[in-house]
Amino acid sequence: MHPAAKGAPSPELARANKLHQFFAKDTKPDHSIGTTTLSLKNVLMPGDQAPDFTADGYDGNSFKLSDFRGQFVLFDFWATWCGPCIAEIPNLEAVSEEFGGERFKVIGLSTDDNLDDPKAFLAKKPSSYLQGHVGLEESYTMLSTAYGIQMIPAIWLIDPNGKIIARDLRGDDIRTTVEQSLTAESE
């Protein structure tokens, strides 16, 4: 269960079983293990350059990840139908309020199939941080492939040069990682 459920059964806050990933470098594309075949994918890791992307803002304008070069960027792939995604919003709001400014931005990237669902959600629960939409099937498919996203929420921290600091952040790890990164950069 998600920590926000405080031990009570809550389908809205239930976490999925963790998927295991295997990382291999410089190897053949497929491996046979008896009757199991593992197909290797490029999975971005800390230190790798984050691929640029474009998101549609809800104000009618679009923005790119590269628009935020020179700043730390925490971004979250989420959807209105995803209970664990909704459960992470308070953590993202808190980090945005505590650290947001010229050095640090938080961006929500809705993966919903249409613009209406996240617009309606955000009208009921306004966000203190920038929100965009990447959910059109073709654009999200390209992004999920480029970033190796297996499930959402997928929360990433990028440094001012566009390199990945951390991926798959959750709960208290979001704040801790952001604070450590901002502190290390200012030393």
BELTAMO-V761884 format. One record per pair of residues at least 4 apart in sequence whose ideal C-beta (glycine too) atoms are under 8 Angstrom apart, sorted by the first residue. I is the first residue (numbers start at 1). J is the second residue. D is the distance in whole Angstrom. If there is no record, write none. Layout:
i->I j->J d->D
i->I j->J d->D
//
This chain:
i->1 j->5 d->4
i->1 j->7 d->7
i->1 j->8 d->8
i->1 j->9 d->8
i->1 j->10 d->7
i->1 j->13 d->6
i->1 j->14 d->6
i->1 j->15 d->7
i->2 j->10 d->7
i->2 j->13 d->4
i->2 j->14 d->7
i->2 j->15 d->6
i->2 j->84 d->6
i->2 j->87 d->5
i->2 j->171 d->8
i->3 j->171 d->6
i->4 j->13 d->6
i->4 j->87 d->5
i->4 j->90 d->7
i->5 j->9 d->8
i->5 j->10 d->4
i->5 j->13 d->4
i->5 j->14 d->8
i->10 j->14 d->7
i->11 j->83 d->7
i->12 j->83 d->4
i->12 j->86 d->7
i->12 j->87 d->7
i->13 j->83 d->6
i->13 j->84 d->7
i->13 j->87 d->5
i->14 j->83 d->6
i->14 j->84 d->7
i->15 j->84 d->6
i->16 j->84 d->7
i->16 j->151 d->6
i->19 j->150 d->5
i->19 j->151 d->7
i->21 j->43 d->6
i->21 j->150 d->7
i->22 j->38 d->7
i->23 j->43 d->6
i->23 j->45 d->7
i->24 j->31 d->8
i->24 j->40 d->6
i->27 j->31 d->7
i->27 j->40 d->7
i->29 j->39 d->7
i->29 j->40 d->6
i->30 j->37 d->6
i->30 j->38 d->7
i->30 j->39 d->6
i->30 j->40 d->7
i->31 j->37 d->7
i->31 j->38 d->5
i->31 j->40 d->7
i->32 j->36 d->8
i->32 j->37 d->6
i->33 j->37 d->7
i->33 j->38 d->7
i->41 j->145 d->8
i->41 j->148 d->6
i->42 j->148 d->6
i->43 j->148 d->4
i->44 j->48 d->5
i->44 j->50 d->7
i->44 j->51 d->8
i->44 j->146 d->8
i->44 j->147 d->6
i->44 j->148 d->6
i->44 j->164 d->6
i->44 j->167 d->7
i->45 j->164 d->7
i->45 j->167 d->7
i->46 j->163 d->8
i->46 j->164 d->5
i->46 j->165 d->6
i->46 j->166 d->6
i->46 j->167 d->7
i->47 j->163 d->6
i->47 j->164 d->7
i->48 j->163 d->7
i->48 j->164 d->5
i->49 j->162 d->6
i->49 j->163 d->6
i->49 j->164 d->8
i->50 j->65 d->6
i->50 j->147 d->8
i->50 j->156 d->7
i->50 j->158 d->5
i->50 j->162 d->5
i->50 j->163 d->7
i->50 j->164 d->5
i->51 j->65 d->8
i->51 j->143 d->8
i->51 j->146 d->4
i->51 j->147 d->7
i->52 j->64 d->6
i->52 j->65 d->5
i->52 j->66 d->5
i->52 j->162 d->8
i->53 j->64 d->7
i->53 j->65 d->5
i->53 j->134 d->7
i->53 j->139 d->8
i->53 j->143 d->5
i->53 j->146 d->8
i->54 j->62 d->5
i->54 j->63 d->7
i->54 j->64 d->5
i->54 j->139 d->8
i->55 j->62 d->6
i->55 j->63 d->6
i->55 j->64 d->8
i->55 j->107 d->8
i->55 j->109 d->6
i->55 j->132 d->3
i->55 j->133 d->6
i->55 j->134 d->5
i->56 j->62 d->5
i->56 j->115 d->7
i->56 j->132 d->6
i->56 j->133 d->5
i->56 j->134 d->8
i->57 j->61 d->5
i->57 j->62 d->6
i->57 j->63 d->6
i->57 j->130 d->8
i->57 j->131 d->7
i->57 j->132 d->5
i->57 j->133 d->8
i->58 j->115 d->8
i->58 j->118 d->8
i->58 j->119 d->6
i->58 j->122 d->7
i->58 j->131 d->6
i->58 j->132 d->7
i->58 j->133 d->7
i->62 j->132 d->8
i->63 j->67 d->5
i->63 j->130 d->7
i->63 j->132 d->6
i->65 j->73 d->7
i->65 j->75 d->7
i->65 j->158 d->7
i->65 j->162 d->7
i->66 j->162 d->7
i->68 j->73 d->5
i->68 j->105 d->6
i->68 j->107 d->8
i->69 j->160 d->7
i->69 j->161 d->7
i->69 j->162 d->6
i->70 j->160 d->5
i->71 j->102 d->7
i->71 j->103 d->6
i->71 j->104 d->6
i->71 j->105 d->5
i->71 j->160 d->6
i->72 j->103 d->6
i->72 j->104 d->5
i->72 j->105 d->7
i->72 j->157 d->7
i->72 j->158 d->7
i->72 j->159 d->6
i->72 j->160 d->6
i->72 j->165 d->8
i->72 j->178 d->7
i->72 j->181 d->6
i->72 j->182 d->6
i->72 j->185 d->7
i->73 j->104 d->8
i->73 j->105 d->5
i->73 j->106 d->8
i->73 j->107 d->6
i->73 j->157 d->7
i->73 j->158 d->5
i->74 j->92 d->7
i->74 j->95 d->7
i->74 j->104 d->7
i->74 j->105 d->7
i->74 j->106 d->5
i->74 j->107 d->7
i->74 j->155 d->7
i->74 j->156 d->7
i->74 j->157 d->5
i->74 j->158 d->8
i->74 j->169 d->8
i->74 j->174 d->7
i->74 j->178 d->6
i->75 j->106 d->7
i->75 j->107 d->4
i->75 j->108 d->7
i->75 j->109 d->6
i->75 j->155 d->7
i->75 j->156 d->6
i->75 j->158 d->7
i->76 j->85 d->8
i->76 j->88 d->7
i->76 j->92 d->6
i->76 j->106 d->8
i->76 j->107 d->7
i->76 j->108 d->5
i->76 j->109 d->6
i->76 j->153 d->6
i->76 j->154 d->7
i->76 j->155 d->5
i->76 j->156 d->8
i->77 j->109 d->5
i->77 j->111 d->6
i->77 j->134 d->7
i->77 j->143 d->8
i->77 j->144 d->8
i->77 j->147 d->8
i->77 j->149 d->6
i->77 j->152 d->5
i->77 j->153 d->7
i->77 j->154 d->4
i->77 j->155 d->8
i->78 j->82 d->6
i->78 j->85 d->4
i->78 j->86 d->8
i->78 j->88 d->7
i->78 j->89 d->8
i->78 j->108 d->6
i->78 j->109 d->7
i->78 j->110 d->6
i->78 j->111 d->7
i->78 j->152 d->6
i->78 j->153 d->5
i->79 j->85 d->6
i->79 j->110 d->6
i->79 j->111 d->5
i->79 j->112 d->5
i->79 j->117 d->8
i->79 j->118 d->8
i->79 j->135 d->7
i->79 j->152 d->6
i->80 j->85 d->8
i->80 j->86 d->8
i->80 j->110 d->7
i->80 j->112 d->6
i->80 j->117 d->5
i->80 j->118 d->6
i->80 j->120 d->8
i->80 j->121 d->5
i->81 j->112 d->7
i->81 j->117 d->8
i->82 j->86 d->7
i->82 j->152 d->5
i->82 j->153 d->7
i->83 j->87 d->6
i->84 j->88 d->7
i->84 j->152 d->8
i->84 j->153 d->6
i->85 j->89 d->7
i->85 j->152 d->6
i->85 j->153 d->4
i->88 j->92 d->6
i->88 j->153 d->5
i->88 j->155 d->7
i->88 j->170 d->7
i->88 j->171 d->8
i->88 j->174 d->8
i->89 j->93 d->6
i->89 j->108 d->8
i->89 j->125 d->8
i->89 j->127 d->8
i->90 j->94 d->6
i->91 j->95 d->6
i->91 j->170 d->8
i->91 j->171 d->6
i->91 j->172 d->8
i->91 j->174 d->5
i->91 j->175 d->7
i->92 j->96 d->6
i->92 j->106 d->6
i->92 j->108 d->7
i->92 j->129 d->7
i->92 j->155 d->8
i->92 j->174 d->7
i->93 j->97 d->6
i->93 j->127 d->7
i->93 j->128 d->6
i->93 j->129 d->7
i->94 j->98 d->6
i->94 j->175 d->7
i->95 j->99 d->6
i->95 j->100 d->8
i->95 j->106 d->6
i->95 j->174 d->6
i->95 j->175 d->5
i->95 j->178 d->5
i->96 j->100 d->4
i->96 j->106 d->4
i->96 j->128 d->5
i->96 j->129 d->4
i->97 j->128 d->6
i->98 j->175 d->7
i->99 j->103 d->8
i->99 j->104 d->5
i->99 j->178 d->6
i->99 j->179 d->7
i->99 j->182 d->6
i->100 j->104 d->6
i->100 j->105 d->7
i->100 j->106 d->6
i->100 j->128 d->8
i->100 j->129 d->7
i->103 j->182 d->7
i->103 j->185 d->8
i->104 j->178 d->7
i->104 j->182 d->6
i->105 j->129 d->7
i->105 j->130 d->7
i->106 j->129 d->4
i->106 j->130 d->7
i->107 j->129 d->7
i->107 j->130 d->5
i->107 j->131 d->7
i->107 j->132 d->6
i->108 j->127 d->6
i->108 j->129 d->6
i->108 j->130 d->7
i->108 j->131 d->4
i->108 j->132 d->7
i->109 j->131 d->8
i->109 j->132 d->5
i->109 j->133 d->7
i->109 j->134 d->5
i->110 j->117 d->8
i->110 j->118 d->4
i->110 j->131 d->7
i->110 j->132 d->7
i->110 j->133 d->5
i->110 j->134 d->7
i->110 j->135 d->6
i->111 j->134 d->6
i->111 j->135 d->5
i->111 j->140 d->5
i->111 j->152 d->6
i->112 j->117 d->4
i->112 j->118 d->5
i->112 j->133 d->7
i->112 j->135 d->5
i->113 j->117 d->8
i->113 j->135 d->6
i->113 j->136 d->8
i->113 j->137 d->7
i->114 j->135 d->7
i->115 j->119 d->6
i->115 j->133 d->6
i->115 j->135 d->8
i->116 j->120 d->6
i->117 j->121 d->6
i->118 j->122 d->6
i->118 j->131 d->7
i->118 j->133 d->6
i->118 j->135 d->8
i->119 j->123 d->6
i->120 j->124 d->7
i->121 j->125 d->6
i->122 j->126 d->6
i->122 j->127 d->6
i->122 j->131 d->6
i->127 j->131 d->5
i->134 j->139 d->5
i->134 j->140 d->5
i->134 j->143 d->6
i->135 j->139 d->8
i->135 j->140 d->5
i->136 j->140 d->7
i->137 j->141 d->6
i->138 j->142 d->7
i->139 j->143 d->6
i->140 j->144 d->6
i->141 j->145 d->6
i->142 j->146 d->6
i->143 j->147 d->6
i->143 j->149 d->7
i->144 j->148 d->8
i->144 j->149 d->4
i->147 j->154 d->7
i->147 j->156 d->7
i->149 j->154 d->5
i->153 j->170 d->8
i->154 j->167 d->7
i->154 j->168 d->7
i->155 j->167 d->8
i->155 j->168 d->7
i->155 j->169 d->4
i->155 j->170 d->7
i->155 j->174 d->6
i->156 j->164 d->6
i->156 j->166 d->7
i->156 j->167 d->5
i->156 j->168 d->8
i->156 j->169 d->7
i->157 j->164 d->7
i->157 j->165 d->4
i->157 j->166 d->5
i->157 j->167 d->8
i->157 j->169 d->7
i->157 j->177 d->6
i->157 j->178 d->6
i->157 j->181 d->6
i->158 j->162 d->6
i->158 j->163 d->7
i->158 j->164 d->6
i->158 j->165 d->7
i->159 j->163 d->5
i->159 j->164 d->8
i->159 j->165 d->5
i->159 j->181 d->7
i->159 j->185 d->8
i->160 j->185 d->7
i->165 j->177 d->7
i->165 j->181 d->5
i->166 j->173 d->8
i->166 j->177 d->5
i->166 j->181 d->8
i->169 j->173 d->5
i->169 j->174 d->5
i->169 j->177 d->6
i->170 j->174 d->7
i->172 j->176 d->6
i->173 j->177 d->6
i->174 j->178 d->6
i->175 j->179 d->6
i->176 j->180 d->6
i->177 j->181 d->6
i->178 j->182 d->6
i->179 j->183 d->6
i->180 j->184 d->6
i->181 j->185 d->6
i->182 j->186 d->7
i->183 j->187 d->7
//
